[in-house]
Amino acid sequence: MVLKFEKKVTGFYLNKKTGVKTQISENTDGSYFDSNFYPQLIRLLPLESGYSKTISIFDYNPTAKTGVITATIKNTEAATIDFNGTKKQVWKVEATDDISNNSALSTYYIDTTTRK
């Protein structure tokens, strides 16, 4: 897949199994992030207990929703985890998105100091 992100997202999707190349040309409104980037974006947000946020993302999927959709940070809480025998203070962040029709919940553990 090749995408050029501007006001109009253009590019193509090549199905490697069938060899069919589909041209992509989607008009967008407002700001958004590439859907592949938003999991990395979470660590840059101003996380605190109770933090939630809806983020506009663009996703192309030939068999599902395409275009600007949303990712939602549902809950953020402080937690302590054991990482290789060392206690780490982390943000436990739960997120979902329209890609899965908000049925899949992903949990991210982000170090409060390093944001890794």
Contact map, one row per residue, 1 for C-alpha under 8 A:
11100000001111000000000000000000000000000000000000000000000000000000000000000000000000000000000000000000000000000000
11110000001110000000000000000000000000000000000000000000000000000000000000000000000000000000000000000000000000000000
11111000111100000000000100000000000000000000000000000000000000000000000000000000000000000000000000000000000000000000
01111100111000000000000000000000000000000000000000000000000000000000000000000000000000000000000000000000000000000000
00111111110000000000000000000000000000000000000000000000000000000000000000000000000000000000000000000000000000000000
00011111100000000000000000000000000000000000000000000000000000000000000000000000000000000000000000000000000000000000
00001111100000000000000000111000000000000000000000000000000000000000000000000000000000000000000000000000000000000000
00001111110000000000000011110000000000000000000000000000000000000000000000000000000000000000000000000000000000000000
00111111111000000000000111110000000000000000000000000000000000000000000000000000000000000000000000000000000000000000
00111001111100000000001111000000000000000000000000000000000000000000000000000000000000000000000000000000000000000000
11110000111110000000001110000000000000000000000000000000000000000000000000000000000000000000000000000000000000000000
11100000011111000000111100000000000000000000000000000000000000000000000000000000000000000000000000000000000000000000
11000000001111100000111100000000000000000000000000000000000000000000000000000000000000000000000000000000000000000000
10000000000111110011110000000000000000000000000000000000000000000000000000000000000000000000000000000000000000000000
00000000000011111111100000000000000000000000000000000000000000000000000000000000000000000000000000000000000000000000
00000000000001111111000000000000000000000000000000000000000000000000000000000000000000000000000000000000000000000000
00000000000000111110000000000000000000000000000000000000000000000000000000000000000000000000000000000000000000000000
00000000000000111111000000000000000000000000000000000000000000000000000000000000000000000000000000000000000000000000
00000000000001111111100000000000000000000000000000000000000000000000000000000000000000000000000000000000000000000000
00000000000001110111110000000000000000000000000000000000000000000000000000000000000000000000000000000000000000000000
00000000000111100011111000000000000000000000000000000000000000000000000000000000000000000000000000000000000000000000
00000000000111000001111100000000000000000000000000000000000000000000000000000000000000000000000000000000000000000000
00000000011110000000111110000000000000000000000000000000000000000000000000000000000000000000000000000000000000000000
00100000111110000000011111000000000000000000000000000000000000000000000000000000000000000000000000000000000000000000
00000001111000000000001111100000000000000000000000000000000000000000000000000000000000000000000000000000000000000000
00000001110000000000000111110000000000000000000000000000000000000010000000000000000000000000000000000000000000000000
00000011100000000000000011111000000000000000000000000000000000000000000000000000000000000000000000000000000000000000
00000011100000000000000001111100000000000000000000000000000000000011000000000000000000000000000000000000000000000000
00000010000000000000000000111110000000000000000000000000000000000001000000000000000000000000000000000000000000000000
00000000000000000000000000011111000000000000000000000000000000000000000000000000000000000000000000000000000000000000
00000000000000000000000000001111100000000000000000000001000000000000000000000000000000000000000000000000000000000000
00000000000000000000000000000111110000000000000000000011110000000001000000000000000000000000000000000000000000000000
00000000000000000000000000000011111011000000000000000011110000000000000000000000000000000000000000000000000000000000
00000000000000000000000000000001111111000000000000000000111000000000000000000000000000000000000000000000000000000000
00000000000000000000000000000000111111000000000000000000111000000000000000000000000000000000000000000000000000000000
00000000000000000000000000000000011111100000000000000000000000000000000000000000000000000000000000000000000000000000
00000000000000000000000000000000111111111000000000000000000000000000000000000000000000000000000000000000000000000000
00000000000000000000000000000000111111111100000000000000100000000000001000000000000000000000000000000000000000000000
00000000000000000000000000000000000111111110000000000000000000000000000000000000000000000000000000000000000000000000
00000000000000000000000000000000000011111111000000000000000000000000000000000000000000000000000000000000000000000000
00000000000000000000000000000000000011111111100000000000000000000000000000000000000000000000000000000000000000000000
00000000000000000000000000000000000001111111100000000000000000000000000000000000000000000000000000000000000000000000
00000000000000000000000000000000000000111111101000000000000000000000000000000000000000000000000000000000000001000011
00000000000000000000000000000000000000011111110000000000000000000000000000000000000000000000000000000000000000000010
00000000000000000000000000000000000000001111111000000000000000000000000000000000000000000000000000000000000000000000
00000000000000000000000000000000000000000001111100000000000000000000000000000000000000000000000000000000000000000000
00000000000000000000000000000000000000000010111110100000000000000000000000010000000000000010000000000000000000000000
00000000000000000000000000000000000000000000011111100000000000000000000000011100000000000010000000000000000000000000
00000000000000000000000000000000000000000000001111100000000000000000000000111100000000000010000000000000000000000000
00000000000000000000000000000000000000000000000111110000000000000000000000111000000000000000000000000000000000000000
00000000000000000000000000000000000000000000001111111000000000000000000011111000000000000000000000000000000000000000
00000000000000000000000000000000000000000000000001111100000000000000000111110000000000000000000000000000000000000000
00000000000000000000000000000000000000000000000000111110000000000000000111000000000000000000000000000000000000000000
00000000000000000000000000000000000000000000000000011111000000000000011110000000000000000000000000000000000000000000
00000000000000000000000000000001100000000000000000001111100000000000011100000000000000000000000000000000000000000000
00000000000000000000000000000011100000000000000000000111110000000001111000000000000000000000000000000000000000000000
00000000000000000000000000000001111001000000000000000011111000000001111000000000000000000000000000000000000000000000
00000000000000000000000000000001111000000000000000000001111100000111100000000000000000000000000000000000000000000000
00000000000000000000000000000000011000000000000000000000111110001111100000000000000000000000000000100000000000000000
00000000000000000000000000000000000000000000000000000000011111011110000000000000000000000000000000000000000000000000
00000000000000000000000000000000000000000000000000000000001111111100000000000000000000000000000000000000000000000000
00000000000000000000000000000000000000000000000000000000000111111100000000000000000000000000000000000000000000000000
00000000000000000000000000000000000000000000000000000000000011111000000000000000000000000000000000000000000000000000
00000000000000000000000000000000000000000000000000000000000111111100000000000000000000000000000000100000000000000000
00000000000000000000000000000000000000000000000000000000001111111110000000000000000000000000000001100000000000000000
00000000000000000000000000000000000000000000000000000000011111011111100000000000000000000000000000000000000000000000
00000000000000000000000001010000000000000000000000000000011100001111100000000000000000000000000000000000000000000000
00000000000000000000000000011001000000000000000000000001111000000111110000000000000000000000000000000000000000000000
00000000000000000000000000000000000000000000000000000001111000000111111000000000000000000000000011100000000000000000
00000000000000000000000000000000000000000000000000000111100000000001111100000000000000000000000011000000000000000000
00000000000000000000000000000000000001000000000000000111100000000000111110000000000000000000001111000000000000000000
00000000000000000000000000000000000000000000000000011110000000000000011111000000000000000000001110000000000000000000
00000000000000000000000000000000000000000000000000111100000000000000001111110000000000000000111100000000000000000000
00000000000000000000000000000000000000000000000000111000000000000000000111110000000000000000111100000000000000000000
00000000000000000000000000000000000000000000000011110000000000000000000011111000000000000001111000000000000000000000
00000000000000000000000000000000000000000000001111110000000000000000000011111100000000000011110000000000000000000000
00000000000000000000000000000000000000000000000111100000000000000000000000111110000000000011100000000000000000000000
00000000000000000000000000000000000000000000000110000000000000000000000000011111000000001111000000000000000000000000
00000000000000000000000000000000000000000000000000000000000000000000000000001111100000001111000000000000000000000000
00000000000000000000000000000000000000000000000000000000000000000000000000000111110000111100000000000000000000000000
00000000000000000000000000000000000000000000000000000000000000000000000000000011111000111100000000000000000000000000
00000000000000000000000000000000000000000000000000000000000000000000000000000001111111110000000000000000000000000000
00000000000000000000000000000000000000000000000000000000000000000000000000000000111111110000000000000000000000000000
00000000000000000000000000000000000000000000000000000000000000000000000000000000011111000000000000000000000000000000
00000000000000000000000000000000000000000000000000000000000000000000000000000000011111100000000000000000000000000000
00000000000000000000000000000000000000000000000000000000000000000000000000000000011111110000000000000000000000000000
00000000000000000000000000000000000000000000000000000000000000000000000000000001111011111000000000000000000000000000
00000000000000000000000000000000000000000000000000000000000000000000000000000001111001111100000000000000000000100000
00000000000000000000000000000000000000000000000000000000000000000000000000000111100000111110000000000000000000111000
00000000000000000000000000000000000000000000000000000000000000000000000000000111100000011111000000000000000011110000
00000000000000000000000000000000000000000000001110000000000000000000000000011110000000001111100000000000000111110000
00000000000000000000000000000000000000000000000000000000000000000000000000111110000000000111110000000000001111000000
00000000000000000000000000000000000000000000000000000000000000000000000011111000000000000011111000000000001111000000
00000000000000000000000000000000000000000000000000000000000000000000000011110000000000000001111100000000111100000000
00000000000000000000000000000000000000000000000000000000000000000000001111100000000000000000111110000000111000000000
00000000000000000000000000000000000000000000000000000000000000000000001111000000000000000000011111010111110000000000
00000000000000000000000000000000000000000000000000000000000000000000111100000000000000000000001111111101000000000000
00000000000000000000000000000000000000000000000000000000000000001000111000000000000000000000000111111100000000000000
00000000000000000000000000000000000000000000000000000000001000011000100000000000000000000000000011111100000000000000
00000000000000000000000000000000000000000000000000000000000000000000000000000000000000000000000111111111000000000000
00000000000000000000000000000000000000000000000000000000000000000000000000000000000000000000000011111111000000000000
00000000000000000000000000000000000000000000000000000000000000000000000000000000000000000000000111111111100000000000
00000000000000000000000000000000000000000000000000000000000000000000000000000000000000000000000100011111100000000000
00000000000000000000000000000000000000000000000000000000000000000000000000000000000000000000000110011111110000000000
00000000000000000000000000000000000000000000000000000000000000000000000000000000000000000000011100000111111000000000
00000000000000000000000000000000000000000000000000000000000000000000000000000000000000000000011100000001111100000000
00000000000000000000000000000000000000000000000000000000000000000000000000000000000000000001111000000000111110000000
00000000000000000000000000000000000000000000000000000000000000000000000000000000000000000011110000000000011111000000
00000000000000000000000000000000000000000000000000000000000000000000000000000000000000000111100000000000001111100000
00000000000000000000000000000000000000000010000000000000000000000000000000000000000000000111100000000000000111110011
00000000000000000000000000000000000000000000000000000000000000000000000000000000000000011110000000000000000011111111
00000000000000000000000000000000000000000000000000000000000000000000000000000000000000001110000000000000000001111110
00000000000000000000000000000000000000000000000000000000000000000000000000000000000000001000000000000000000000111110
00000000000000000000000000000000000000000000000000000000000000000000000000000000000000000000000000000000000000111111
00000000000000000000000000000000000000000011000000000000000000000000000000000000000000000000000000000000000001111111
00000000000000000000000000000000000000000010000000000000000000000000000000000000000000000000000000000000000001100111
